[in-house]
Amino acid sequence: MKAIDGYDKLRGGYYTPEAIADFIIDWAVQSSIGAVLEPSCGDGSFLSAIQRKERNANISIGHVTGVELDVVEAQKASAYGYKIVTGDFFTYYKDAIEGSCVYDVIVGNPPFIRYQNFDERYRAMAFDLMKKHGFHPNRLTNIWLPFLLLSCEALSENGKIGMVIPAELFQVDYAAEARNYLSSHFDQLTLVTFKKLVFDDIQQEVVLLLGEKTSEKKGIRVVEIEDLAELNKYGLACLDKAETKELDHGSDKWVKYYLTNEELQLLRKMNEDSRISNVTELYEINVGLVSGENDFFLCDWENVMLRGLQNDVKPIISRAEQVKGVCLSAEEYAGLREKGKKVSIFMPEDRPLEELSQGARDYISWGESKGYDKNYKCRIRKRWYRVPASWTADAFLIRQANLYPKMILNPIGALVTDTLHKVRFLDGVDGSSVAAAFLNTYTLALSETLGRSYGGGVLTFEPGEMRRMRIPMKGAEKLDIQKIDQLQREGKYADILTYTDQVLLYDGLAMGKCEVDLLHSIWDKMRDRRLSRKNASRA
């Protein structure tokens, strides 16, 4: 996408590449039809593609309507000779579509505008319309979502929709309701994704969403191609290479549909296996603490000594890479301090300022001279300099993983920032066995379908996603946590999995080699695809 010159980017205005507009129109308009709608037509990329289709394929379209908020862009779009409505789509939907008008084809590239930048007038109307149709928008809802869902509601009985949608559709929680709706609303869904970014000037990954309300083929297919050049080269023929999978009518992330039917069937089977523990049966998980100003609260030991704060700090882990193994030892923590890492947090006693040590009072005064007490998280506290902390973590979980997530035991009782999640094992649960068993091929494969990944290739987990993890625990007590810790420090993750898979999968679950190899295939495929996004160049 190329940003429109002089156009307010907060309104999400971007050109749609001709190759994408032509592809979607070629798919959506294959015979004479009654009515087409473009709810965010901009300067007319899709209208131009429709005009080419009508001329080159001798296809008749009853009428074409474009809606565009920006007056200048609407004037450009009117040059194609179709009906252009200058105004916002949601007003047009309420006044002209709701309950009275349906379209055979709806195509477009909806604006990408986050909640806080979404004009309140249009946001209120969009949210009211969504609620009327049974949806539940919230403060995370992006404007593309009501565009998509209301467009689906405006389709005829046999209608088709073709839209350029952010790849967030695959994985973000705020689109979970949309995934459920789409899986129930369309007989067949096709998602075309790109290995390289296809828009100039922005890092947003997109998918081409193609939905058919009525189709002989039922299910979902995901087509991954290299770039726009490959889309141009193969055209609609690229769709025939994709395997159709059964659609789950739920809110699960759609990244799993990159897998084959055989791989999906194995994961489904294991996800229903009662011998495998849900992590909620093993531990609690919550976010780490939020300081409000790390430059003040996180200190290296030299600064602690210089300011006389030895009795006013506690150990903390602030970055995942500070712990190399799966167990944080006192020796490792001491080594971090010696290397000058910021692994101490200013945590004076929860008492009035005048009752604190002189060093603490001087440090707080210095922080106020920097204005740190005015930071939002600080100023809403009873005492701005006292970071609230709840239970001490028995272990940490990586929140943002590169190769794979892991659990790190915390025998020294260190605190942790929100760059990691904290874990508290349930009564009677052996934490060492859980941390050791966490690193097995099934759990790692499952993690790729539960976490979310953006352009940087990092796999990110919120607590709710981590609570859906599962760990095979049968035989876990036989695992040697010290051995796994050492292998982790040496970067020998393949050796870890060979060891844990033998105990947990082969012996514990009596799985065969073919099934374990298939789990490896799932993990390798999903991990490598994710990591490839890190260095993906623009088409």
NORDA-V153262 format. One record per residue. N is the residue number from 1. RES is the residue in one small letter. PSI is psi in whole degrees, -180 to 180 (NA if undefined). OMEGA is omega in radians with two decimals (* if undefined). Layout:
# NORDA-V153262
n res psi omega
N RES PSI OMEGA
N RES PSI OMEGA
This chain:
# NORDA-V153262
n res psi omega
1 m 144 3.05
2 k 131 3.14
3 a 139 3.11
4 i 126 -3.12
5 d 132 3.09
6 g 5 -3.08
7 y 142 -3.12
8 d 111 -3.08
9 k -21 3.07
10 l -17 3.11
11 r 4 3.00
12 g 29 -3.06
13 g 115 3.12
14 y 143 3.06
15 y 145 3.02
16 t 125 3.12
17 p 142 -3.11
18 e -37 -3.12
19 a -38 -3.14
20 i -45 3.13
21 a -45 3.14
22 d -41 -3.12
23 f -48 -3.11
24 i -42 3.13
25 i -40 3.09
26 d -39 3.12
27 w -43 -2.99
28 a -32 -3.04
29 v 90 -3.12
30 q 0 3.06
31 s 172 -3.14
32 s 135 -3.09
33 i 173 -3.05
34 g -52 -2.99
35 a 140 3.12
36 v 139 3.08
37 l 137 2.96
38 e 102 -2.98
39 p -8 3.12
40 s 68 -2.84
41 c -12 3.13
42 g -133 -3.13
43 d 0 3.00
44 g 29 -3.13
45 s -46 -3.13
46 f -33 3.10
47 l -39 3.07
48 s -42 3.11
49 a -38 3.10
50 i -42 3.14
51 q -43 3.10
52 r -40 -3.13
53 k -46 3.13
54 e -43 -3.08
55 r -44 -3.01
56 n -30 -3.07
57 a 2 -3.14
58 n 48 -3.12
59 i 140 -3.14
60 s 131 3.07
61 i 128 -3.07
62 g -57 3.04
63 h 150 -3.12
64 v 131 3.14
65 t 133 3.03
66 g 142 3.10
67 v 131 -3.13
68 e 129 -3.11
69 l -41 -3.07
70 d 125 -3.05
71 v -43 -3.11
72 v -45 3.13
73 e -38 3.11
74 a -39 3.10
75 q -40 3.09
76 k -43 -3.11
77 a -31 -3.11
78 s -16 -3.13
79 a -19 -3.12
80 y -3 3.02
81 g 8 3.13
82 y 170 3.12
83 k 124 3.12
84 i 125 3.08
85 v 118 3.12
86 t 110 -3.09
87 g -178 -3.12
88 d 148 -3.06
89 f -36 -3.03
90 f -37 3.03
91 t -43 3.13
92 y -41 3.13
93 y -48 -3.10
94 k -41 -3.04
95 d -33 -2.97
96 a -19 -3.05
97 i -48 -3.02
98 e 116 3.03
99 g 1 -3.06
100 s -15 -3.03
101 c 134 3.07
102 v 154 -3.10
103 y 147 3.11
104 d -33 3.14
105 v 133 3.01
106 i 126 -3.10
107 v 159 3.07
108 g 179 3.12
109 n 84 -3.03
110 p 152 3.08
111 p 151 3.07
112 f 98 -3.10
113 i 125 -3.13
114 r 162 -3.02
115 y -48 -3.01
116 q -21 3.12
117 n 3 -3.08
118 f 113 -3.11
119 d 127 -3.01
120 e -34 3.13
121 r -48 -3.09
122 y -33 3.13
123 r -44 -3.14
124 a -43 -3.13
125 m -43 3.14
126 a -45 -3.11
127 f -38 3.10
128 d -41 3.12
129 l -41 3.11
130 m -46 -3.14
131 k -37 3.13
132 k -31 -3.14
133 h 14 3.01
134 g 10 3.13
135 f 165 -3.06
136 h 76 3.14
137 p 157 3.11
138 n -170 -3.05
139 r -5 3.06
140 l -11 -3.03
141 t 126 3.07
142 n 153 -3.04
143 i -27 -3.12
144 w -26 -3.06
145 l -51 3.07
146 p -33 3.05
147 f -48 -3.10
148 l -51 -3.02
149 l -41 3.12
150 l -33 3.05
151 s -41 3.10
152 c -39 3.14
153 e -22 -3.10
154 a 4 -3.12
155 l 150 3.03
156 s 175 -3.07
157 e -37 -3.14
158 n 26 -3.01
159 g 165 3.13
160 k 142 3.08
161 i 138 3.09
162 g 110 -3.05
163 m 151 3.00
164 v 114 -3.00
165 i 142 3.04
166 p 144 3.13
167 a -8 3.04
168 e -28 3.13
169 l -34 -3.08
170 f -30 -2.83
171 q -20 -3.05
172 v 150 -3.10
173 d -36 -3.08
174 y -14 3.08
175 a 6 -3.11
176 a -43 3.13
177 e -37 3.12
178 a -41 3.12
179 r -43 3.10
180 n -46 -3.13
181 y -48 -3.10
182 l -40 -3.11
183 s -25 3.13
184 s -21 -2.99
185 h -23 -3.06
186 f 140 3.04
187 d -44 -3.14
188 q 135 3.05
189 l 137 3.05
190 t 132 3.12
191 l 117 3.11
192 v 121 -3.13
193 t 162 -3.07
194 f 139 3.09
195 k -28 3.11
196 k 151 3.09
197 l 137 -3.03
198 v 4 3.14
199 f 132 3.02
200 d 152 2.94
201 d -11 3.12
202 i 156 -3.12
203 q 8 -3.07
204 q 123 3.02
205 e 142 -3.12
206 v 162 2.97
207 v 154 2.99
208 l 115 -3.11
209 l 119 3.13
210 l 117 -3.10
211 g 134 3.10
212 e 120 -3.12
213 k -32 3.12
214 t 124 -3.14
215 s 145 3.06
216 e -32 3.10
217 k 126 -3.11
218 k 136 3.06
219 g -160 -3.09
220 i 145 3.05
221 r 142 3.12
222 v 124 -3.13
223 v 120 3.13
224 e 121 3.11
225 i 169 -3.00
226 e -55 -3.00
227 d -170 -3.13
228 l -32 3.13
229 a -41 3.11
230 e -36 3.07
231 l -42 3.10
232 n -40 -3.05
233 k -46 -3.02
234 y -23 -3.13
235 g -142 -3.08
236 l -18 3.14
237 a -24 -3.13
238 c -23 -3.12
239 l -27 -3.06
240 d -16 -3.09
241 k -10 -3.02
242 a 139 3.09
243 e 133 3.11
244 t 132 3.14
245 k 156 3.07
246 e 135 -3.14
247 l 129 2.97
248 d 126 -3.13
249 h 68 -3.12
250 g -167 -3.06
251 s 11 -3.13
252 d 154 3.07
253 k 147 -3.08
254 w 0 3.11
255 v -25 -3.12
256 k -20 -3.10
257 y -1 2.93
258 y -16 -3.11
259 l 161 3.08
260 t 167 3.09
261 n -38 3.13
262 e -43 3.13
263 e -42 3.11
264 l -39 -3.13
265 q -40 3.12
266 l -45 3.11
267 l -41 3.13
268 r -43 3.13
269 k -44 -3.11
270 m -33 3.12
271 n -19 3.12
272 e 1 -3.10
273 d 116 -3.08
274 s -14 3.12
275 r -15 3.14
276 i 132 -3.03
277 s 135 2.87
278 n 142 -3.06
279 v -23 3.10
280 t -14 3.04
281 e -8 -3.03
282 l -37 -3.06
283 y 163 2.97
284 e 154 3.12
285 i 141 3.10
286 n 170 -3.13
287 v 155 3.02
288 g 179 -3.06
289 l 152 3.10
290 v 116 -3.03
291 s -36 -3.04
292 g -19 3.08
293 e 90 -3.08
294 n -32 -3.13
295 d -23 3.10
296 f -50 -2.96
297 f -32 -3.13
298 l 129 -3.03
299 c 150 2.91
300 d 163 -2.99
301 w -30 3.10
302 e -42 3.13
303 n -38 3.09
304 v -47 -3.12
305 m -42 -3.10
306 l -38 -3.07
307 r 1 3.10
308 g 44 -3.07
309 l 18 -3.04
310 q -35 -3.10
311 n 4 -3.08
312 d 12 3.13
313 v 159 3.06
314 k 155 3.11
315 p 144 3.13
316 i 148 2.97
317 i 123 -3.05
318 s -13 -3.14
319 r 141 -3.08
320 a -36 -3.07
321 e -7 3.10
322 q -20 3.13
323 v 115 -3.03
324 k -29 -3.09
325 g -149 3.10
326 v 15 3.09
327 c 123 3.13
328 l 108 -3.12
329 s 163 3.09
330 a -37 3.14
331 e -41 3.14
332 e -41 3.14
333 y -42 3.12
334 a -36 3.10
335 g -37 3.09
336 l -40 3.11
337 r -42 -3.12
338 e -29 3.13
339 k 1 3.10
340 g 18 3.12
341 k 149 3.12
342 k 81 -3.10
343 v 25 2.99
344 s 140 3.11
345 i 133 3.09
346 f 114 -3.05
347 m 71 3.14
348 p 167 3.11
349 e 151 -3.10
350 d 74 -3.10
351 r 164 3.10
352 p 154 -3.05
353 l -43 -3.05
354 e -15 -3.14
355 e -2 -3.13
356 l 168 3.12
357 s 160 3.13
358 q -40 3.12
359 g -43 3.14
360 a -42 -3.14
361 r -42 3.13
362 d -39 -3.12
363 y -41 3.11
364 i -42 3.10
365 s -42 3.10
366 w -42 3.12
367 g -39 3.12
368 e -32 3.10
369 s -25 3.09
370 k -7 3.13
371 g 12 -3.10
372 y -29 -3.13
373 d -12 3.14
374 k -10 3.09
375 n 146 -3.03
376 y -53 -3.08
377 k -30 -3.13
378 c -46 -3.01
379 r -19 3.14
380 i -2 3.13
381 r 157 3.05
382 k -46 3.03
383 r 114 -2.96
384 w -28 -3.04
385 y 3 -3.12
386 r 106 -3.14
387 v 124 3.12
388 p 136 3.13
389 a 137 3.11
390 s -139 -3.05
391 w 150 3.11
392 t 137 -3.06
393 a 136 2.96
394 d -25 -3.10
395 a 167 3.07
396 f 155 2.98
397 l 135 3.12
398 i 126 3.12
399 r -36 3.12
400 q 111 -3.02
401 a 146 3.04
402 n -79 3.11
403 l -46 -3.08
404 y 156 3.05
405 p 159 3.07
406 k 162 3.06
407 m 139 -3.09
408 i 118 3.11
409 l 147 -3.04
410 n 66 -3.10
411 p -18 -3.10
412 i -3 3.08
413 g 31 3.11
414 a 150 2.99
415 l 174 -3.11
416 v 141 3.08
417 t 177 -3.10
418 d 11 2.98
419 t -14 3.00
420 l 164 3.02
421 h 152 3.12
422 k 149 -3.03
423 v 139 3.01
424 r 118 -3.08
425 f 145 3.12
426 l 160 -3.14
427 d 134 3.09
428 g -3 -3.13
429 v 130 3.10
430 d 107 -3.07
431 g -36 -3.14
432 s -40 3.12
433 s -39 3.13
434 v -47 -3.13
435 a -38 3.12
436 a -43 -3.09
437 a -22 -3.12
438 f -36 -3.12
439 l 82 3.00
440 n 162 -2.97
441 t -35 3.13
442 y -49 -3.11
443 t -38 3.12
444 l -40 3.09
445 a -44 3.12
446 l -38 -3.10
447 s -33 -3.13
448 e -24 3.12
449 t -14 -3.08
450 l -34 -3.14
451 g -179 3.11
452 r 145 -3.11
453 s 138 3.12
454 y -159 -3.03
455 g -27 -3.08
456 g -8 3.09
457 g -4 -3.13
458 v 138 3.10
459 l 117 -3.02
460 t 139 -3.14
461 f 131 2.90
462 e 163 -3.09
463 p -40 -3.13
464 g -35 3.11
465 e -39 3.10
466 m -30 -3.14
467 r -12 3.13
468 r 1 3.11
469 m 159 3.11
470 r 145 -3.09
471 i 127 3.03
472 p 114 -3.03
473 m -7 -3.12
474 k 116 -3.10
475 g -1 -3.07
476 a -27 -3.14
477 e -17 3.13
478 k -15 -3.08
479 l 142 3.14
480 d 105 -3.07
481 i -32 3.13
482 q -38 3.10
483 k -45 -3.14
484 i -39 3.11
485 d -44 -3.13
486 q -43 3.11
487 l -38 3.11
488 q -42 -3.14
489 r -28 3.13
490 e 0 3.13
491 g 21 -3.07
492 k 65 -3.08
493 y -29 3.10
494 a -38 3.11
495 d -36 3.09
496 i -47 -3.08
497 l -36 3.07
498 t -42 -3.13
499 y -54 -3.07
500 t -35 3.12
501 d -38 3.13
502 q -45 -3.09
503 v -44 -2.98
504 l -39 -3.04
505 l -54 -3.13
506 y -54 -3.07
507 d -49 -3.04
508 g -42 -3.10
509 l 0 3.13
510 a 39 3.10
511 m 152 3.09
512 g 168 -3.09
513 k -39 -3.11
514 c -41 -3.13
515 e -42 3.13
516 v -40 3.08
517 d -37 3.12
518 l -38 3.05
519 l -41 3.08
520 h -41 3.13
521 s -42 3.12
522 i -50 -3.11
523 w -46 3.14
524 d -46 -3.08
525 k -49 -3.08
526 m -41 3.14
527 r -47 -3.09
528 d -36 3.09
529 r -44 3.14
530 r -48 -3.10
531 l -29 3.13
532 s -22 3.14
533 r -23 -3.06
534 k -41 -3.06
535 n 18 -3.13
536 a 127 3.11
537 s 158 -3.14
538 r 146 3.11
539 a NA *
